[in-house]
Amino acid sequence: MRVTVDLALCQDHGQCAIAAPNVFTMNDDGKLEYHGCPSDAERDYVEEAADVCPAQAILIED
């Protein structure tokens, strides 16, 4: 699984970091950081993160 975030769309709400904290985090400046190739065990969490993203900025590819 490959995860990409369109940082031009991302508004740093942090909902993804709540849904999938092993993949998405907010840094000390309040900006999103993420792991682009998480394990498949994180899939359900990443899909939830994509669903709750207010900007719909998260793309999941197999």
Backbone as XML, in Angstrom:
<?xml version="1.0"?>
<chain id="A" units="angstrom">
  <residue number="1" name="MET">
    <atom name="N" x="0.848" y="-1.172" z="0.000"/>
    <atom name="CA" x="0.000" y="0.000" z="0.000"/>
    <atom name="C" x="0.894" y="1.236" z="0.000"/>
  </residue>
  <residue number="2" name="ARG">
    <atom name="N" x="0.496" y="2.206" z="-0.795"/>
    <atom name="CA" x="1.212" y="3.481" z="-0.838"/>
    <atom name="C" x="0.219" y="4.593" z="-0.497"/>
  </residue>
  <residue number="3" name="VAL">
    <atom name="N" x="0.635" y="5.483" z="0.373"/>
    <atom name="CA" x="-0.210" y="6.596" z="0.800"/>
    <atom name="C" x="0.430" y="7.900" z="0.338"/>
  </residue>
  <residue number="4" name="THR">
    <atom name="N" x="-0.384" y="8.758" z="-0.262"/>
    <atom name="CA" x="0.082" y="10.081" z="-0.644"/>
    <atom name="C" x="-0.910" y="11.103" z="-0.122"/>
  </residue>
  <residue number="5" name="VAL">
    <atom name="N" x="-0.383" y="12.229" z="0.290"/>
    <atom name="CA" x="-1.231" y="13.323" z="0.741"/>
    <atom name="C" x="-0.949" y="14.520" z="-0.155"/>
  </residue>
  <residue number="6" name="ASP">
    <atom name="N" x="-1.997" y="15.076" z="-0.736"/>
    <atom name="CA" x="-1.849" y="16.292" z="-1.527"/>
    <atom name="C" x="-1.703" y="17.444" z="-0.540"/>
  </residue>
  <residue number="7" name="LEU">
    <atom name="N" x="-0.470" y="17.856" z="-0.320"/>
    <atom name="CA" x="-0.199" y="18.878" z="0.691"/>
    <atom name="C" x="-0.736" y="20.251" z="0.294"/>
  </residue>
  <residue number="8" name="ALA">
    <atom name="N" x="-1.053" y="20.439" z="-0.990"/>
    <atom name="CA" x="-1.687" y="21.684" z="-1.422"/>
    <atom name="C" x="-3.145" y="21.729" z="-0.952"/>
  </residue>
  <residue number="9" name="LEU">
    <atom name="N" x="-3.765" y="20.547" z="-0.840"/>
    <atom name="CA" x="-5.149" y="20.464" z="-0.354"/>
    <atom name="C" x="-5.226" y="20.363" z="1.166"/>
  </residue>
  <residue number="10" name="CYS">
    <atom name="N" x="-4.243" y="19.700" z="1.764"/>
    <atom name="CA" x="-4.251" y="19.447" z="3.203"/>
    <atom name="C" x="-4.301" y="20.761" z="3.978"/>
  </residue>
  <residue number="11" name="GLN">
    <atom name="N" x="-5.198" y="20.797" z="4.961"/>
    <atom name="CA" x="-5.349" y="21.989" z="5.792"/>
    <atom name="C" x="-4.890" y="21.743" z="7.224"/>
  </residue>
  <residue number="12" name="ASP">
    <atom name="N" x="-4.183" y="20.636" z="7.445"/>
    <atom name="CA" x="-3.593" y="20.302" z="8.740"/>
    <atom name="C" x="-4.613" y="20.247" z="9.880"/>
  </residue>
  <residue number="13" name="HIS">
    <atom name="N" x="-5.787" y="19.705" z="9.589"/>
    <atom name="CA" x="-6.800" y="19.531" z="10.639"/>
    <atom name="C" x="-6.400" y="18.455" z="11.640"/>
  </residue>
  <residue number="14" name="GLY">
    <atom name="N" x="-5.651" y="17.441" z="11.181"/>
    <atom name="CA" x="-5.167" y="16.390" z="12.067"/>
    <atom name="C" x="-6.126" y="15.237" z="12.287"/>
  </residue>
  <residue number="15" name="GLN">
    <atom name="N" x="-7.229" y="15.207" z="11.575"/>
    <atom name="CA" x="-8.173" y="14.097" z="11.731"/>
    <atom name="C" x="-7.535" y="12.775" z="11.340"/>
  </residue>
  <residue number="16" name="CYS">
    <atom name="N" x="-6.654" y="12.815" z="10.359"/>
    <atom name="CA" x="-5.967" y="11.588" z="9.933"/>
    <atom name="C" x="-5.050" y="11.067" z="11.037"/>
  </residue>
  <residue number="17" name="ALA">
    <atom name="N" x="-4.417" y="11.971" z="11.764"/>
    <atom name="CA" x="-3.514" y="11.570" z="12.851"/>
    <atom name="C" x="-4.290" y="10.914" z="13.990"/>
  </residue>
  <residue number="18" name="ILE">
    <atom name="N" x="-5.536" y="11.282" z="14.149"/>
    <atom name="CA" x="-6.390" y="10.646" z="15.160"/>
    <atom name="C" x="-6.817" y="9.263" z="14.672"/>
  </residue>
  <residue number="19" name="ALA">
    <atom name="N" x="-7.174" y="9.158" z="13.395"/>
    <atom name="CA" x="-7.659" y="7.896" z="12.834"/>
    <atom name="C" x="-6.546" y="6.871" z="12.630"/>
  </residue>
  <residue number="20" name="ALA">
    <atom name="N" x="-5.361" y="7.328" z="12.257"/>
    <atom name="CA" x="-4.250" y="6.412" z="11.953"/>
    <atom name="C" x="-2.942" y="6.988" z="12.510"/>
  </residue>
  <residue number="21" name="PRO">
    <atom name="N" x="-2.783" y="6.979" z="13.820"/>
    <atom name="CA" x="-1.615" y="7.624" z="14.450"/>
    <atom name="C" x="-0.274" y="6.965" z="14.133"/>
  </residue>
  <residue number="22" name="ASN">
    <atom name="N" x="-0.277" y="5.722" z="13.665"/>
    <atom name="CA" x="0.980" y="5.078" z="13.288"/>
    <atom name="C" x="1.447" y="5.509" z="11.896"/>
  </residue>
  <residue number="23" name="VAL">
    <atom name="N" x="0.581" y="6.186" z="11.155"/>
    <atom name="CA" x="0.900" y="6.593" z="9.786"/>
    <atom name="C" x="0.994" y="8.121" z="9.671"/>
  </residue>
  <residue number="24" name="PHE">
    <atom name="N" x="0.077" y="8.826" z="10.317"/>
    <atom name="CA" x="0.010" y="10.285" z="10.213"/>
    <atom name="C" x="0.309" y="10.917" z="11.570"/>
  </residue>
  <residue number="25" name="THR">
    <atom name="N" x="1.123" y="11.967" z="11.567"/>
    <atom name="CA" x="1.409" y="12.712" z="12.793"/>
    <atom name="C" x="1.448" y="14.195" z="12.473"/>
  </residue>
  <residue number="26" name="MET">
    <atom name="N" x="1.246" y="14.975" z="13.502"/>
    <atom name="CA" x="1.379" y="16.426" z="13.372"/>
    <atom name="C" x="2.705" y="16.809" z="14.031"/>
  </residue>
  <residue number="27" name="ASN">
    <atom name="N" x="3.538" y="17.552" z="13.312"/>
    <atom name="CA" x="4.834" y="17.926" z="13.883"/>
    <atom name="C" x="4.682" y="19.109" z="14.844"/>
  </residue>
  <residue number="28" name="ASP">
    <atom name="N" x="5.788" y="19.560" z="15.407"/>
    <atom name="CA" x="5.753" y="20.644" z="16.394"/>
    <atom name="C" x="5.235" y="21.959" z="15.814"/>
  </residue>
  <residue number="29" name="ASP">
    <atom name="N" x="5.302" y="22.096" z="14.491"/>
    <atom name="CA" x="4.797" y="23.309" z="13.832"/>
    <atom name="C" x="3.336" y="23.170" z="13.425"/>
  </residue>
  <residue number="30" name="GLY">
    <atom name="N" x="2.716" y="22.029" z="13.773"/>
    <atom name="CA" x="1.315" y="21.807" z="13.430"/>
    <atom name="C" x="1.107" y="21.361" z="11.994"/>
  </residue>
  <residue number="31" name="LYS">
    <atom name="N" x="2.158" y="20.912" z="11.354"/>
    <atom name="CA" x="2.073" y="20.451" z="9.967"/>
    <atom name="C" x="2.054" y="18.931" z="9.915"/>
  </residue>
  <residue number="32" name="LEU">
    <atom name="N" x="1.374" y="18.408" z="8.919"/>
    <atom name="CA" x="1.239" y="16.965" z="8.759"/>
    <atom name="C" x="2.537" y="16.319" z="8.287"/>
  </residue>
  <residue number="33" name="GLU">
    <atom name="N" x="2.857" y="15.181" z="8.893"/>
    <atom name="CA" x="3.924" y="14.298" z="8.420"/>
    <atom name="C" x="3.308" y="12.921" z="8.324"/>
  </residue>
  <residue number="34" name="TYR">
    <atom name="N" x="3.769" y="12.125" z="7.355"/>
    <atom name="CA" x="3.171" y="10.797" z="7.186"/>
    <atom name="C" x="4.174" y="9.810" z="6.619"/>
  </residue>
  <residue number="35" name="HIS">
    <atom name="N" x="3.883" y="8.542" z="6.860"/>
    <atom name="CA" x="4.684" y="7.427" z="6.353"/>
    <atom name="C" x="4.032" y="6.972" z="5.049"/>
  </residue>
  <residue number="36" name="GLY">
    <atom name="N" x="4.737" y="7.090" z="3.951"/>
    <atom name="CA" x="4.166" y="6.827" z="2.632"/>
    <atom name="C" x="3.939" y="5.365" z="2.283"/>
  </residue>
  <residue number="37" name="CYS">
    <atom name="N" x="4.608" y="4.461" z="2.989"/>
    <atom name="CA" x="4.464" y="3.024" z="2.693"/>
    <atom name="C" x="4.206" y="2.244" z="3.978"/>
  </residue>
  <residue number="38" name="PRO">
    <atom name="N" x="3.055" y="2.448" z="4.592"/>
    <atom name="CA" x="2.763" y="1.722" z="5.828"/>
    <atom name="C" x="2.475" y="0.245" z="5.549"/>
  </residue>
  <residue number="39" name="SER">
    <atom name="N" x="2.534" y="-0.549" z="6.596"/>
    <atom name="CA" x="2.225" y="-1.975" z="6.429"/>
    <atom name="C" x="0.733" y="-2.148" z="6.142"/>
  </residue>
  <residue number="40" name="ASP">
    <atom name="N" x="0.406" y="-3.258" z="5.526"/>
    <atom name="CA" x="-0.999" y="-3.540" z="5.205"/>
    <atom name="C" x="-1.856" y="-3.692" z="6.461"/>
  </residue>
  <residue number="41" name="ALA">
    <atom name="N" x="-1.230" y="-3.937" z="7.594"/>
    <atom name="CA" x="-1.969" y="-4.026" z="8.856"/>
    <atom name="C" x="-2.606" y="-2.686" z="9.218"/>
  </residue>
  <residue number="42" name="GLU">
    <atom name="N" x="-2.111" y="-1.607" z="8.638"/>
    <atom name="CA" x="-2.647" y="-0.266" z="8.910"/>
    <atom name="C" x="-3.765" y="0.134" z="7.948"/>
  </residue>
  <residue number="43" name="ARG">
    <atom name="N" x="-4.085" y="-0.735" z="6.992"/>
    <atom name="CA" x="-5.024" y="-0.368" z="5.924"/>
    <atom name="C" x="-6.358" y="0.180" z="6.434"/>
  </residue>
  <residue number="44" name="ASP">
    <atom name="N" x="-6.993" y="-0.506" z="7.371"/>
    <atom name="CA" x="-8.297" y="-0.048" z="7.865"/>
    <atom name="C" x="-8.190" y="1.350" z="8.469"/>
  </residue>
  <residue number="45" name="TYR">
    <atom name="N" x="-7.107" y="1.598" z="9.185"/>
    <atom name="CA" x="-6.914" y="2.905" z="9.810"/>
    <atom name="C" x="-6.667" y="3.990" z="8.765"/>
  </residue>
  <residue number="46" name="VAL">
    <atom name="N" x="-5.872" y="3.652" z="7.747"/>
    <atom name="CA" x="-5.574" y="4.615" z="6.690"/>
    <atom name="C" x="-6.839" y="4.926" z="5.885"/>
  </residue>
  <residue number="47" name="GLU">
    <atom name="N" x="-7.643" y="3.904" z="5.614"/>
    <atom name="CA" x="-8.902" y="4.132" z="4.893"/>
    <atom name="C" x="-9.833" y="5.018" z="5.713"/>
  </residue>
  <residue number="48" name="GLU">
    <atom name="N" x="-9.865" y="4.809" z="7.019"/>
    <atom name="CA" x="-10.671" y="5.666" z="7.901"/>
    <atom name="C" x="-10.138" y="7.098" z="7.858"/>
  </residue>
  <residue number="49" name="ALA">
    <atom name="N" x="-8.825" y="7.240" z="7.878"/>
    <atom name="CA" x="-8.212" y="8.575" z="7.819"/>
    <atom name="C" x="-8.600" y="9.285" z="6.523"/>
  </residue>
  <residue number="50" name="ALA">
    <atom name="N" x="-8.570" y="8.564" z="5.419"/>
    <atom name="CA" x="-8.952" y="9.159" z="4.135"/>
    <atom name="C" x="-10.418" y="9.569" z="4.150"/>
  </residue>
  <residue number="51" name="ASP">
    <atom name="N" x="-11.262" y="8.746" z="4.765"/>
    <atom name="CA" x="-12.693" y="9.059" z="4.833"/>
    <atom name="C" x="-12.980" y="10.300" z="5.666"/>
  </residue>
  <residue number="52" name="VAL">
    <atom name="N" x="-12.248" y="10.479" z="6.773"/>
    <atom name="CA" x="-12.548" y="11.603" z="7.673"/>
    <atom name="C" x="-11.804" y="12.889" z="7.298"/>
  </residue>
  <residue number="53" name="CYS">
    <atom name="N" x="-10.924" y="12.828" z="6.313"/>
    <atom name="CA" x="-10.180" y="14.024" z="5.912"/>
    <atom name="C" x="-11.135" y="15.065" z="5.339"/>
  </residue>
  <residue number="54" name="PRO">
    <atom name="N" x="-11.257" y="16.233" z="5.973"/>
    <atom name="CA" x="-12.186" y="17.255" z="5.482"/>
    <atom name="C" x="-11.834" y="17.754" z="4.078"/>
  </residue>
  <residue number="55" name="ALA">
    <atom name="N" x="-10.547" y="17.718" z="3.730"/>
    <atom name="CA" x="-10.105" y="18.205" z="2.417"/>
    <atom name="C" x="-10.019" y="17.099" z="1.375"/>
  </residue>
  <residue number="56" name="GLN">
    <atom name="N" x="-10.260" y="15.830" z="1.808"/>
    <atom name="CA" x="-10.135" y="14.682" z="0.906"/>
    <atom name="C" x="-8.775" y="14.698" z="0.200"/>
  </residue>
  <residue number="57" name="ALA">
    <atom name="N" x="-7.718" y="14.912" z="0.989"/>
    <atom name="CA" x="-6.361" y="15.077" z="0.456"/>
    <atom name="C" x="-5.547" y="13.782" z="0.466"/>
  </residue>
  <residue number="58" name="ILE">
    <atom name="N" x="-6.113" y="12.690" z="0.988"/>
    <atom name="CA" x="-5.354" y="11.443" z="1.140"/>
    <atom name="C" x="-5.714" y="10.463" z="0.017"/>
  </residue>
  <residue number="59" name="LEU">
    <atom name="N" x="-4.678" y="9.954" z="-0.647"/>
    <atom name="CA" x="-4.841" y="8.988" z="-1.719"/>
    <atom name="C" x="-4.158" y="7.688" z="-1.317"/>
  </residue>
  <residue number="60" name="ILE">
    <atom name="N" x="-4.883" y="6.575" z="-1.498"/>
    <atom name="CA" x="-4.348" y="5.246" z="-1.168"/>
    <atom name="C" x="-4.227" y="4.467" z="-2.474"/>
  </residue>
  <residue number="61" name="GLU">
    <atom name="N" x="-3.038" y="3.907" z="-2.711"/>
    <atom name="CA" x="-2.799" y="3.087" z="-3.894"/>
    <atom name="C" x="-2.283" y="1.721" z="-3.450"/>
  </residue>
  <residue number="62" name="ASP">
    <atom name="N" x="-2.648" y="0.691" z="-4.204"/>
    <atom name="CA" x="-2.169" y="-0.665" z="-3.909"/>
    <atom name="C" x="-0.900" y="-0.963" z="-4.654"/>
  </residue>
</chain>
